[in-house]
């Protein structure tokens, strides 16, 4: 009688969207997963997240119920001229996907909470163990160990660095730190309560036309843009307000702001757009400095791999940042089925990099270009080829086809 296949021991650093998706993907394969998160209470900030069909295909494969995301369909973008107020409807230029993978805008916390429930709660495979308030200070990718702040060494067969833009794992894999530089662009982020929307005039532009986001750009001059969409079953409006920020290096730069500061930055916009801010705030106005990680020579080493922002943090102008982390997590799950031996892991991570690095870097560089190169602004909305490349991608099928071609016969020997 043959012994049953041995599950892998997996350490994931970071309990954000990418880390939890990886935990869920590997849990479903029967692996034993531990997640180490430095925050005492891990929550998702930033409010809104756009999920295009490529991300939703992975989430559907992993068993995440679409309705639990409380989202609103994302069928395209209505684009407005911030000065004149004129608008153009921009539906997606690719064929409509299968209904369960139709684009969706949702609250980041709703996605995060659902991934957490599926990763550590009842379900298929051993639940992941989540260790909050646990800082990983170093990693030895070649031996498959991480060291915690108190000195404890944790051994694993696979280590996944999903620890974000300031990744510790990135330094360990590359043997030197790589920082994400400022790009001169900041954004305000806030949530508004639309309950009294009907009492405020001139806001028909928010609801007329297709389901999806509203983009209000200032044509010509430095980059300025309001990006707006509904989340949480249309009970909240998510607002992201981008602007070129010459004050990023000042010592008094603050990560929070007031509604008045936001309005002042866009005070020359058409009055109908400023009426949006007559709606009450839900929570604070946050202010982010946008950064992008330079392209890395490698995402892998030995038994360790980078995922999501740790590998390719970028600007949000393709709406694909979270999607890349979700795709990468799905790819890892496909390449590391139950029965994978510890000695097989480095080759599987080589395959992961082969499948993922070029695509992640494309999103990284194009997202920056579409913010910082004037003639490229809005190009994604005009390009059916780019939309097809991103949205029609079937991550699980691509990874499974690669696995079948390169590894499946070897596992059966």
N, C-alpha and C positions, 0 to 999 in steps of 0.2 A: 504494500500500500504506500503510495507516494505521500510525502509530507505536504500539507497545504502551503501555498505560497506565503512567504514572509512579508508583512507590510513594511514599507519604508518608514523610517523615522524622519520627520520633516520639521525643521525650524523655520518659521516665518517671522521676519523682523518688520513690524508695522501692521497695525490693525485698521488701516483705511480701506477704501473700496477695493484696491488691488490685492491687498493682503488677505482680506476676507474672501474675495472671490477665489483666490488660489487655495485657501483653506477648504472652501466648499468643494472645489474641483477635485482636490486630492482626497478629501474625506470620502467622496462618493466611490473612489477606487479602493477604499479600505485601508488607506495609510493612516498612521498615527501622527497627528499634526499638533504642534505647539506654536502659539502666536505670542510674540513678545512686543509689548507696546509701552513706550515710555510714559505716556499720559496716564494719570490716575483714572480719569473718566474720558474715554475716547468718544468724541462726537465729531460730526462733520460740519465745518463752517462753510460759509459761502452761499448757502441756501440752494440755488438752482443747479441742475445738471441736465444737459441735453443728451439723450440716448438715441442714437441713430440705429437703423436696422442691423448693422454689423455687430453692435454691442448686444442688442436684444436677442439676436440668434444664440449667442453664448449663454445669456441668462436663461433663455427658454430651455436650452439643452441641460442646464444645471437645475432645472425645476423651480425657478423663481416665478411665482404667479404674477402676471402682468398687473392685475387689478390691485395687488397689494402695494404697488408703487404710487397709487393715487395720482397718476400723472394726467397730462392733457396731451392730445395728439399733436405731433410735430410734423406737419405736412409741407413745411416750407417757411419762408420769411417774407413779410411785407416790409419793403424798404422805403424809407421816407427821406426826403431832403430836409435837413434840420432848419435850413433858412426859409425855404418857400412853403414847406408843409406838404408838398406833393408826394404821393406814394405810388409804388409799383409793386404788384403782387409777384412774388417769386416762388412758385411751387417747385418742389424737387424735379429735376429734369431726367430722372431715371424711372423705370417702371415701378408702379406701386408694389411694395413687398407683400409677402404673406401677412394676413391681418394681425397675427400675434407678434409680428416684428415691425409693425408700423411705428415710425418714430414717435418718441415720447419725451416730454419735458416733465421733470419731477423734482421734488425736494431732495437734496443730497442726503439728509437724515433719513428720509423714508427708504431710499435705496440702501444706505448703510445699515439701518436697523433690520431690514429684511435679509440682507446677506449675513449679518451676525446671527440672526435667528436660525437660518439654515445651516450655518457653519458650526455652531456650538450647541444647538438645541436638539430636539428629537429628530431623527431622520436616518437615512441610509448611511451605513458606515460609522466608525467610531467618531464621536463628536470631537471637534478641535478643542484644545485647552487654551483659554485666553488668559494671559498673565499681564494685567494692567500695572502701571507704575513700575515697570521693569526695563531698565536701560541696558541695551547691548553696547558694550564699549569697544569690542573688537571681534574679528572673525578670522579664523584660519581656513580659507577655502580648500586647501589641499588635504587637510585632515578631517574637515567637516565638523569644526567646533566653533562655537561662539562663546565669548566671555561676558558675563553679566557684571554690573557695576560692583557688586559685593565680592567678586572674585570667582563665583561659581562658573564652571566650564560645562557647557551643554554639548553633548555629542549628537550628531545627526547624519543621516545619509544624504539629505538634501537641505540646503540652506537657501532661502529666498529673501532677497533684500527688497522689501516693499516699503522702505522707510523714507520715502519722499525726497524732496529736493535737496535736503541737507543730509543725505544718506551717509551713515557710518559704513555700511556694507560696500558702498562704492569705493571708499578709500581702501578698504581691505582687499578688494578684488584687483584694483589698479596699482596698489602699493604707493599711492600718493593721492592727496586730496584734489578734487575738481570742484570748484565753486561755480555756482550759477550767477553770472553778472547781471546787474541791472540793465534794462534796455531803454530807460528814460520814460517808460509808460507806467502809469498807475491807474487804478480804478476804484470807484466807490461801489459798494454792494449794499443793498438793503431790500427789505420786504415791505410791501404795502398791503393794507387791508382794503379790498375792493367792495366791501359791503354797501357803501354809499355811492358807488360809481354812477348810478342813474341820476343822482342829484347834482352831479357836477357837469356843466356843459362842455362841449368840444372834445369829448373823449371817445367819440364813436370810432376813431381810428384804432383803438385798442381791440375792438371786437368785430369790426367789419372785415369781411374777406375770409381767407383760409385760416384753419387752425395752425398755430405756430407762433414763432417769435415776431416781434416788431423791432426793426433796426432803424435808428434815426441817426444819420451820419451828416457831418458837416462837410460839404464838398469843397475841396481845395483847402490848402493850409495844413497845419498840424493835425494829426489824428485826434478826432473826438467822435464818440459814438455812444448812444444809449441803446442798450439791448435788453428787451423786456419780454417776459412771458409768464403765463399762469402756471402755478404748481398747486399741489395738495388739493386735488379735486376742485380746482378753480377758486379756492378760498383765500389764496395769497397771490400777489403779483411780485415776481422776482425782477429786480432792476440791477443791471450792471452798467456803470457809467465810466467809459474809458477816456483818458485824457493824457496828453503829454505833460510830464511833471518835471519842471526844472529844479524842484526843491527836494529831490529824493536824498541828496547827500547832507541836508541840513540836520543839525543835532536835534532840533525840536520837531522833526517829522514824526507824526503820530499815526498809529494804525486805526484810529477811530476819527469820526468827523461828525458834523451836524448836517441836518437837511439843508440848512442855509448855505453851508459851504458847497454842497453838491449843486444847488441851484445856481449859485454864483458862477461856477465853472461853465454852466450852460445857459447863462442869462441872455445871450443873443439868439437863442433858438426861437423858433416860431412859438407864440404864446400857447397854442393848443397842446404842445408837448410839455410845457411847464405846468399846465393844469394838472397833470398826473400827480404832482407832488402836493396837491390839495388833499389827497388821500392820506389817512393816518399811517404812521410808521408802525411796523410790528418788529420791535427789537431795535438795536443800534444801527447806525450807518458805519460800516466797516470801510477801511481804506487799505488797499493792497498795492505793494510795489511788484510789478510783474518782472519775472526773470525767466531765462531759458538756459538749460544745461547744455554746454557745448557737446558736439558729437564725440562719443567715447570710442577708444580703440577696441574695446571689448566689453560685453555685458556679463561674461562668464569667466570662471576659473575653478578648476577642480570640481568640487561638489556644490558650488555656490553660483547663483545667478541673480541679476538685477531685474526688476519689474517695475513698470509704471514710471512715476516721476523720478525715481532713483536712477533710471536709465535715460530718460528723455524728457524731463519736465520742459514744457514749452508754453507758448501763449495760447489763449483759448479761442483763436479766430477760425478754427475749423470745427469746433465743438467735438473734438475727438480725443481729448486728454484722458478722460475716464474710460472711454471705449478702448483705447490701446491697452490700458492696464487689464481690463476685463478680457480682451482677446488674448493677451499674454498668459493670463491665469488659465484660460481654457486650453491653450496650447500645451502648457505644462501638464495639465491633467491628462490630456490625450497621449502625450509622449511617455508618461510615467504610470502605466496601468499596474494593477496588482500583479505581482510576479516579476517586476523589475528588480534586479539584484543591485546591491550597493555598487559593485564594480562596473555596472552598466551606466551609472548616473552621469559621469563626465561626457560620455558619447551622446546621451540623451540631451544634455544641456548644450552640446555643440549643435545638435539638430534644432533645439529651441532658438539658438542665436541665428542659425541659417534661415529659419522660417520668419523670425520676428524683427531682426535688427534693421533691415533695409526699410521695412514698412514703418517702424517706429521713428526712424530718422527722417523719413519723408514727411510725416506729420509734424515733426519738430521743426524742420527747416521751412516748410510751406506755411505753417502757422505764424512763424516770425515774419516771413516775407509779406504775408497778407495784412500784417499790421504796419510794417515799417517801410514797405516799398509802395509809394502812392499808386503806381499803375497796376499793382496787384490787388489792391483793396477790393474786396467783394468778388474776387475771381472764382472762388469756390461756388458761389451762387450762379455764376454764368457758365460753368464748365460741366457739361454732362459727363465728360470723360473722368474728371476728378471725382465727381459724385459717385460714379459707377465703381471706380477703383476703391473708394472707401466704403460705401454703403452696401454694395452687393457682395462684398467679401464674406465667405462662409468659413470662419476660423476653424471650427471643429472638423469640417470635411477636409480642408487643406491639410491640417495636422494629421488626421487619420490616414489620408492617402500617403503622406510622407512616411508615417510610421509603418504602414503595410508594405511599402516599397523597400524600406531600409532595415526594419527591425523584426517584423512579425515572424518571418520564417526562422530567424535565429532564436526567438523565444520558444519555438516549438521543438527545437532540437533537444 
